């Protein structure tokens, strides 16, 4: 019986992101009892969240063990929505907060350089993001932000997730520099364990 851990990458990113690979290597070396999953998500938010929701449901239905989430940027936003829907622990790294409030700037054509896919963001995508906003339960989150995030204002996450376990680091950037320093603490925080057979 195994526990599960899902890493959720951000917008215009891929399952090959450095943080995903670092966490995967750590889990493989130190926690072989954890089933590590990094889905390659569709670029459109509605499709991405639907795929994540199905992945979580499929794992929970198997009842093999507890499940934890780690999400970065838009992946952090999705992780938060899933954590509330299924009462799961989650670690959010430089998470997007209420992305519908700024996503209108992204309406139009895009190219994902990591996957080579061209796609278009429409108003319906913004509406989906707005529908997923939920106020977090402070007991199940660890939010990690760096003050020099050049993409998102870290203060938005500090305000929105007020009261949760919080790590605010000076400097850094949107990729969250030196993420690998926190890997052991992240897995410990999620308290992943298999179901008793």
ChimeraX commands (.cxc) that place a marker at each C-alpha (Angstrom):
marker #1 position 0.00,0.00,0.00 radius 0.5
marker #1 position 1.36,3.43,-0.91 radius 0.5
marker #1 position 0.74,7.08,-0.18 radius 0.5
marker #1 position 0.59,9.58,-3.03 radius 0.5
marker #1 position 2.18,12.92,-3.84 radius 0.5
marker #1 position 1.16,15.08,-6.81 radius 0.5
marker #1 position 3.35,17.93,-8.05 radius 0.5
marker #1 position 1.37,20.51,-10.05 radius 0.5
marker #1 position 3.38,22.70,-12.41 radius 0.5
marker #1 position 2.48,26.26,-13.33 radius 0.5
marker #1 position 1.06,28.07,-16.35 radius 0.5
marker #1 position 3.24,27.80,-19.49 radius 0.5
marker #1 position 5.44,25.26,-17.74 radius 0.5
marker #1 position 5.75,21.48,-17.90 radius 0.5
marker #1 position 6.20,18.32,-15.89 radius 0.5
marker #1 position 9.94,18.64,-16.54 radius 0.5
marker #1 position 10.29,21.75,-14.36 radius 0.5
marker #1 position 13.31,21.83,-12.07 radius 0.5
marker #1 position 11.25,21.76,-8.85 radius 0.5
marker #1 position 9.25,18.77,-10.09 radius 0.5
marker #1 position 12.46,16.91,-10.89 radius 0.5
marker #1 position 14.13,17.82,-7.59 radius 0.5
marker #1 position 11.15,16.65,-5.56 radius 0.5
marker #1 position 10.86,13.48,-7.61 radius 0.5
marker #1 position 14.52,12.60,-7.08 radius 0.5
marker #1 position 14.22,13.20,-3.35 radius 0.5
marker #1 position 11.10,11.03,-3.04 radius 0.5
marker #1 position 12.67,8.23,-5.09 radius 0.5
marker #1 position 15.79,8.22,-2.91 radius 0.5
marker #1 position 14.23,8.65,0.53 radius 0.5
marker #1 position 10.55,7.64,0.30 radius 0.5
marker #1 position 10.10,4.68,-2.02 radius 0.5
marker #1 position 6.73,4.04,-0.37 radius 0.5
marker #1 position 5.31,7.24,-1.89 radius 0.5
marker #1 position 3.80,7.17,-5.39 radius 0.5
marker #1 position 5.02,10.41,-6.99 radius 0.5
marker #1 position 2.94,11.87,-9.82 radius 0.5
marker #1 position 3.71,14.85,-12.09 radius 0.5
marker #1 position 1.01,15.17,-14.74 radius 0.5
marker #1 position 1.80,17.06,-17.95 radius 0.5
marker #1 position -1.16,19.41,-17.85 radius 0.5
marker #1 position -3.03,20.96,-20.77 radius 0.5
marker #1 position -2.37,24.68,-21.16 radius 0.5
marker #1 position -6.01,25.76,-20.85 radius 0.5
marker #1 position -7.06,26.15,-17.19 radius 0.5
marker #1 position -10.38,24.30,-17.44 radius 0.5
marker #1 position -8.76,21.28,-19.08 radius 0.5
marker #1 position -5.84,21.33,-16.65 radius 0.5
marker #1 position -8.05,21.39,-13.57 radius 0.5
marker #1 position -10.36,18.68,-14.93 radius 0.5
marker #1 position -7.36,16.40,-15.46 radius 0.5
marker #1 position -6.06,17.10,-11.96 radius 0.5
marker #1 position -9.47,16.52,-10.41 radius 0.5
marker #1 position -9.74,13.14,-12.10 radius 0.5
marker #1 position -6.21,12.18,-11.00 radius 0.5
marker #1 position -7.04,13.00,-7.38 radius 0.5
marker #1 position -10.37,11.17,-7.52 radius 0.5
marker #1 position -8.78,8.09,-9.07 radius 0.5
marker #1 position -6.11,7.93,-6.38 radius 0.5
marker #1 position -8.51,8.47,-3.48 radius 0.5
marker #1 position -10.89,5.81,-4.77 radius 0.5
marker #1 position -8.10,3.24,-4.59 radius 0.5
marker #1 position -7.73,3.94,-0.86 radius 0.5
marker #1 position -4.06,2.98,-0.87 radius 0.5
marker #1 position -2.90,5.78,1.42 radius 0.5
marker #1 position -2.94,9.48,2.13 radius 0.5
marker #1 position -2.42,12.04,-0.63 radius 0.5
marker #1 position -0.54,15.33,-0.59 radius 0.5
marker #1 position -0.15,18.16,-3.09 radius 0.5
marker #1 position 2.69,20.48,-4.04 radius 0.5
marker #1 position 1.89,23.25,-6.50 radius 0.5
marker #1 position 3.89,26.10,-7.99 radius 0.5
marker #1 position 2.47,29.38,-9.34 radius 0.5
marker #1 position -0.81,28.51,-11.13 radius 0.5
marker #1 position -0.20,24.97,-9.89 radius 0.5
marker #1 position -0.35,26.37,-6.38 radius 0.5
marker #1 position -3.74,27.86,-7.15 radius 0.5
marker #1 position -4.99,24.52,-8.48 radius 0.5
marker #1 position -3.52,22.71,-5.46 radius 0.5
marker #1 position -5.41,25.04,-3.14 radius 0.5
marker #1 position -8.71,24.38,-4.93 radius 0.5
marker #1 position -8.14,20.62,-4.78 radius 0.5
marker #1 position -7.04,20.75,-1.15 radius 0.5
marker #1 position -10.31,22.39,-0.18 radius 0.5
marker #1 position -12.43,20.10,-2.34 radius 0.5
marker #1 position -10.88,16.88,-0.99 radius 0.5
marker #1 position -9.52,18.02,2.40 radius 0.5
marker #1 position -5.89,17.40,1.46 radius 0.5
marker #1 position -2.64,18.90,2.78 radius 0.5
marker #1 position -0.82,21.13,0.31 radius 0.5
marker #1 position 2.44,23.03,-0.06 radius 0.5
marker #1 position 2.08,26.10,-2.28 radius 0.5
marker #1 position 5.22,27.61,-3.85 radius 0.5
marker #1 position 4.95,31.23,-5.02 radius 0.5
marker #1 position 1.24,30.51,-5.64 radius 0.5
marker #1 position -1.06,32.49,-7.90 radius 0.5
marker #1 position -3.83,34.08,-5.83 radius 0.5
marker #1 position -7.22,34.84,-7.39 radius 0.5
marker #1 position -5.71,34.68,-10.91 radius 0.5
marker #1 position -8.97,35.75,-12.57 radius 0.5
marker #1 position -8.27,39.28,-11.30 radius 0.5
marker #1 position -5.24,39.66,-13.56 radius 0.5
marker #1 position -5.75,36.91,-16.13 radius 0.5
marker #1 position -7.46,39.22,-18.62 radius 0.5
marker #1 position -3.94,40.28,-19.57 radius 0.5
marker #1 position -3.40,36.72,-20.82 radius 0.5
marker #1 position -6.42,36.55,-23.13 radius 0.5
marker #1 position -5.19,35.73,-26.62 radius 0.5
marker #1 position -2.61,33.50,-28.30 radius 0.5
marker #1 position 0.28,31.89,-26.43 radius 0.5
marker #1 position 3.13,29.47,-27.09 radius 0.5
marker #1 position 4.46,27.05,-24.49 radius 0.5
marker #1 position 8.20,26.81,-25.20 radius 0.5
marker #1 position 8.55,23.75,-22.97 radius 0.5
marker #1 position 6.03,21.66,-24.90 radius 0.5
marker #1 position 5.98,23.44,-28.27 radius 0.5
marker #1 position 2.20,23.82,-28.09 radius 0.5
marker #1 position 0.34,26.92,-29.31 radius 0.5
marker #1 position -2.91,27.73,-27.54 radius 0.5
marker #1 position -5.40,30.51,-26.88 radius 0.5
marker #1 position -6.76,31.83,-23.58 radius 0.5
marker #1 position -10.38,33.00,-23.72 radius 0.5
marker #1 position -12.82,34.63,-21.30 radius 0.5
marker #1 position -14.27,31.21,-20.50 radius 0.5
marker #1 position -10.87,30.24,-19.09 radius 0.5
marker #1 position -10.94,33.29,-16.82 radius 0.5
marker #1 position -14.43,32.34,-15.65 radius 0.5
marker #1 position -13.20,28.86,-14.72 radius 0.5
marker #1 position -10.39,30.34,-12.65 radius 0.5
marker #1 position -12.83,32.59,-10.81 radius 0.5
marker #1 position -15.09,29.63,-10.03 radius 0.5
marker #1 position -12.21,27.79,-8.33 radius 0.5
marker #1 position -11.35,30.50,-5.81 radius 0.5
marker #1 position -11.96,29.29,-2.26 radius 0.5
marker #1 position -10.89,30.73,1.09 radius 0.5
marker #1 position -8.35,28.32,2.54 radius 0.5
marker #1 position -8.67,26.28,5.70 radius 0.5
marker #1 position -5.57,27.40,7.59 radius 0.5
marker #1 position -4.80,23.98,9.01 radius 0.5
marker #1 position -3.67,22.19,5.88 radius 0.5
marker #1 position -1.32,24.59,4.04 radius 0.5
marker #1 position 2.29,25.59,3.94 radius 0.5
marker #1 position 2.85,28.63,1.73 radius 0.5
marker #1 position 6.39,29.37,0.51 radius 0.5
marker #1 position 7.15,32.68,-1.20 radius 0.5
marker #1 position 10.20,34.70,-2.16 radius 0.5
marker #1 position 10.03,38.48,-2.04 radius 0.5
marker #1 position 11.72,39.08,-5.39 radius 0.5
marker #1 position 9.21,37.00,-7.34 radius 0.5
marker #1 position 9.17,38.92,-10.63 radius 0.5
marker #1 position 5.88,37.41,-11.84 radius 0.5
marker #1 position 3.55,37.52,-8.83 radius 0.5
marker #1 position 3.42,39.90,-5.87 radius 0.5
marker #1 position 4.32,37.70,-2.90 radius 0.5
marker #1 position 2.27,39.98,-0.61 radius 0.5
marker #1 position -0.93,38.75,-2.25 radius 0.5
marker #1 position -0.22,35.21,-1.06 radius 0.5
marker #1 position 0.78,36.43,2.40 radius 0.5
marker #1 position -2.54,38.25,2.73 radius 0.5
marker #1 position -4.77,35.57,1.20 radius 0.5
marker #1 position -3.24,32.73,3.21 radius 0.5
marker #1 position -2.98,34.68,6.46 radius 0.5
marker #1 position -2.80,32.30,9.40 radius 0.5
marker #1 position -1.28,29.31,7.60 radius 0.5
marker #1 position 2.27,27.99,7.99 radius 0.5
marker #1 position 4.26,30.54,5.99 radius 0.5
marker #1 position 7.84,30.83,4.75 radius 0.5
marker #1 position 8.78,34.23,3.35 radius 0.5
marker #1 position 12.33,34.45,2.02 radius 0.5
marker #1 position 14.20,37.59,1.01 radius 0.5
marker #1 position 15.45,37.75,-2.57 radius 0.5
marker #1 position 14.78,34.80,-4.81 radius 0.5
marker #1 position 12.53,34.82,-7.87 radius 0.5
marker #1 position 9.39,33.22,-9.29 radius 0.5
marker #1 position 11.12,29.86,-9.71 radius 0.5
marker #1 position 11.79,29.83,-5.94 radius 0.5
marker #1 position 15.55,29.60,-5.76 radius 0.5
marker #1 position 17.09,26.78,-3.70 radius 0.5
marker #1 position 13.82,24.91,-3.48 radius 0.5
marker #1 position 15.82,21.75,-2.85 radius 0.5
marker #1 position 16.72,22.95,0.66 radius 0.5
marker #1 position 13.11,22.36,1.73 radius 0.5
marker #1 position 12.40,18.93,0.25 radius 0.5
marker #1 position 12.65,16.90,3.46 radius 0.5
marker #1 position 10.53,19.41,5.36 radius 0.5
marker #1 position 7.90,19.45,2.60 radius 0.5
marker #1 position 7.43,15.69,2.63 radius 0.5
marker #1 position 7.35,15.68,6.44 radius 0.5
marker #1 position 4.71,18.44,6.47 radius 0.5
marker #1 position 2.38,16.47,4.18 radius 0.5
marker #1 position 2.43,13.52,6.59 radius 0.5
marker #1 position 2.01,10.96,3.86 radius 0.5
marker #1 position 1.40,7.39,4.92 radius 0.5
marker #1 position 0.01,4.20,3.40 radius 0.5
marker #1 position -3.27,2.69,4.55 radius 0.5
marker #1 position -2.94,-0.29,6.84 radius 0.5
marker #1 position -3.49,-3.53,4.99 radius 0.5
marker link #1:1,2 radius 0.2
marker link #1:2,3 radius 0.2
marker link #1:3,4 radius 0.2
marker link #1:4,5 radius 0.2
marker link #1:5,6 radius 0.2
marker link #1:6,7 radius 0.2
marker link #1:7,8 radius 0.2
marker link #1:8,9 radius 0.2
marker link #1:9,10 radius 0.2
marker link #1:10,11 radius 0.2
marker link #1:11,12 radius 0.2
marker link #1:12,13 radius 0.2
marker link #1:13,14 radius 0.2
marker link #1:14,15 radius 0.2
marker link #1:15,16 radius 0.2
marker link #1:16,17 radius 0.2
marker link #1:17,18 radius 0.2
marker link #1:18,19 radius 0.2
marker link #1:19,20 radius 0.2
marker link #1:20,21 radius 0.2
marker link #1:21,22 radius 0.2
marker link #1:22,23 radius 0.2
marker link #1:23,24 radius 0.2
marker link #1:24,25 radius 0.2
marker link #1:25,26 radius 0.2
marker link #1:26,27 radius 0.2
marker link #1:27,28 radius 0.2
marker link #1:28,29 radius 0.2
marker link #1:29,30 radius 0.2
marker link #1:30,31 radius 0.2
marker link #1:31,32 radius 0.2
marker link #1:32,33 radius 0.2
marker link #1:33,34 radius 0.2
marker link #1:34,35 radius 0.2
marker link #1:35,36 radius 0.2
marker link #1:36,37 radius 0.2
marker link #1:37,38 radius 0.2
marker link #1:38,39 radius 0.2
marker link #1:39,40 radius 0.2
marker link #1:40,41 radius 0.2
marker link #1:41,42 radius 0.2
marker link #1:42,43 radius 0.2
marker link #1:43,44 radius 0.2
marker link #1:44,45 radius 0.2
marker link #1:45,46 radius 0.2
marker link #1:46,47 radius 0.2
marker link #1:47,48 radius 0.2
marker link #1:48,49 radius 0.2
marker link #1:49,50 radius 0.2
marker link #1:50,51 radius 0.2
marker link #1:51,52 radius 0.2
marker link #1:52,53 radius 0.2
marker link #1:53,54 radius 0.2
marker link #1:54,55 radius 0.2
marker link #1:55,56 radius 0.2
marker link #1:56,57 radius 0.2
marker link #1:57,58 radius 0.2
marker link #1:58,59 radius 0.2
marker link #1:59,60 radius 0.2
marker link #1:60,61 radius 0.2
marker link #1:61,62 radius 0.2
marker link #1:62,63 radius 0.2
marker link #1:63,64 radius 0.2
marker link #1:64,65 radius 0.2
marker link #1:65,66 radius 0.2
marker link #1:66,67 radius 0.2
marker link #1:67,68 radius 0.2
marker link #1:68,69 radius 0.2
marker link #1:69,70 radius 0.2
marker link #1:70,71 radius 0.2
marker link #1:71,72 radius 0.2
marker link #1:72,73 radius 0.2
marker link #1:73,74 radius 0.2
marker link #1:74,75 radius 0.2
marker link #1:75,76 radius 0.2
marker link #1:76,77 radius 0.2
marker link #1:77,78 radius 0.2
marker link #1:78,79 radius 0.2
marker link #1:79,80 radius 0.2
marker link #1:80,81 radius 0.2
marker link #1:81,82 radius 0.2
marker link #1:82,83 radius 0.2
marker link #1:83,84 radius 0.2
marker link #1:84,85 radius 0.2
marker link #1:85,86 radius 0.2
marker link #1:86,87 radius 0.2
marker link #1:87,88 radius 0.2
marker link #1:88,89 radius 0.2
marker link #1:89,90 radius 0.2
marker link #1:90,91 radius 0.2
marker link #1:91,92 radius 0.2
marker link #1:92,93 radius 0.2
marker link #1:93,94 radius 0.2
marker link #1:94,95 radius 0.2
marker link #1:95,96 radius 0.2
marker link #1:96,97 radius 0.2
marker link #1:97,98 radius 0.2
marker link #1:98,99 radius 0.2
marker link #1:99,100 radius 0.2
marker link #1:100,101 radius 0.2
marker link #1:101,102 radius 0.2
marker link #1:102,103 radius 0.2
marker link #1:103,104 radius 0.2
marker link #1:104,105 radius 0.2
marker link #1:105,106 radius 0.2
marker link #1:106,107 radius 0.2
marker link #1:107,108 radius 0.2
marker link #1:108,109 radius 0.2
marker link #1:109,110 radius 0.2
marker link #1:110,111 radius 0.2
marker link #1:111,112 radius 0.2
marker link #1:112,113 radius 0.2
marker link #1:113,114 radius 0.2
marker link #1:114,115 radius 0.2
marker link #1:115,116 radius 0.2
marker link #1:116,117 radius 0.2
marker link #1:117,118 radius 0.2
marker link #1:118,119 radius 0.2
marker link #1:119,120 radius 0.2
marker link #1:120,121 radius 0.2
marker link #1:121,122 radius 0.2
marker link #1:122,123 radius 0.2
marker link #1:123,124 radius 0.2
marker link #1:124,125 radius 0.2
marker link #1:125,126 radius 0.2
marker link #1:126,127 radius 0.2
marker link #1:127,128 radius 0.2
marker link #1:128,129 radius 0.2
marker link #1:129,130 radius 0.2
marker link #1:130,131 radius 0.2
marker link #1:131,132 radius 0.2
marker link #1:132,133 radius 0.2
marker link #1:133,134 radius 0.2
marker link #1:134,135 radius 0.2
marker link #1:135,136 radius 0.2
marker link #1:136,137 radius 0.2
marker link #1:137,138 radius 0.2
marker link #1:138,139 radius 0.2
marker link #1:139,140 radius 0.2
marker link #1:140,141 radius 0.2
marker link #1:141,142 radius 0.2
marker link #1:142,143 radius 0.2
marker link #1:143,144 radius 0.2
marker link #1:144,145 radius 0.2
marker link #1:145,146 radius 0.2
marker link #1:146,147 radius 0.2
marker link #1:147,148 radius 0.2
marker link #1:148,149 radius 0.2
marker link #1:149,150 radius 0.2
marker link #1:150,151 radius 0.2
marker link #1:151,152 radius 0.2
marker link #1:152,153 radius 0.2
marker link #1:153,154 radius 0.2
marker link #1:154,155 radius 0.2
marker link #1:155,156 radius 0.2
marker link #1:156,157 radius 0.2
marker link #1:157,158 radius 0.2
marker link #1:158,159 radius 0.2
marker link #1:159,160 radius 0.2
marker link #1:160,161 radius 0.2
marker link #1:161,162 radius 0.2
marker link #1:162,163 radius 0.2
marker link #1:163,164 radius 0.2
marker link #1:164,165 radius 0.2
marker link #1:165,166 radius 0.2
marker link #1:166,167 radius 0.2
marker link #1:167,168 radius 0.2
marker link #1:168,169 radius 0.2
marker link #1:169,170 radius 0.2
marker link #1:170,171 radius 0.2
marker link #1:171,172 radius 0.2
marker link #1:172,173 radius 0.2
marker link #1:173,174 radius 0.2
marker link #1:174,175 radius 0.2
marker link #1:175,176 radius 0.2
marker link #1:176,177 radius 0.2
marker link #1:177,178 radius 0.2
marker link #1:178,179 radius 0.2
marker link #1:179,180 radius 0.2
marker link #1:180,181 radius 0.2
marker link #1:181,182 radius 0.2
marker link #1:182,183 radius 0.2
marker link #1:183,184 radius 0.2
marker link #1:184,185 radius 0.2
marker link #1:185,186 radius 0.2
marker link #1:186,187 radius 0.2
marker link #1:187,188 radius 0.2
marker link #1:188,189 radius 0.2
marker link #1:189,190 radius 0.2
marker link #1:190,191 radius 0.2
marker link #1:191,192 radius 0.2
marker link #1:192,193 radius 0.2
marker link #1:193,194 radius 0.2
marker link #1:194,195 radius 0.2
marker link #1:195,196 radius 0.2
marker link #1:196,197 radius 0.2
view
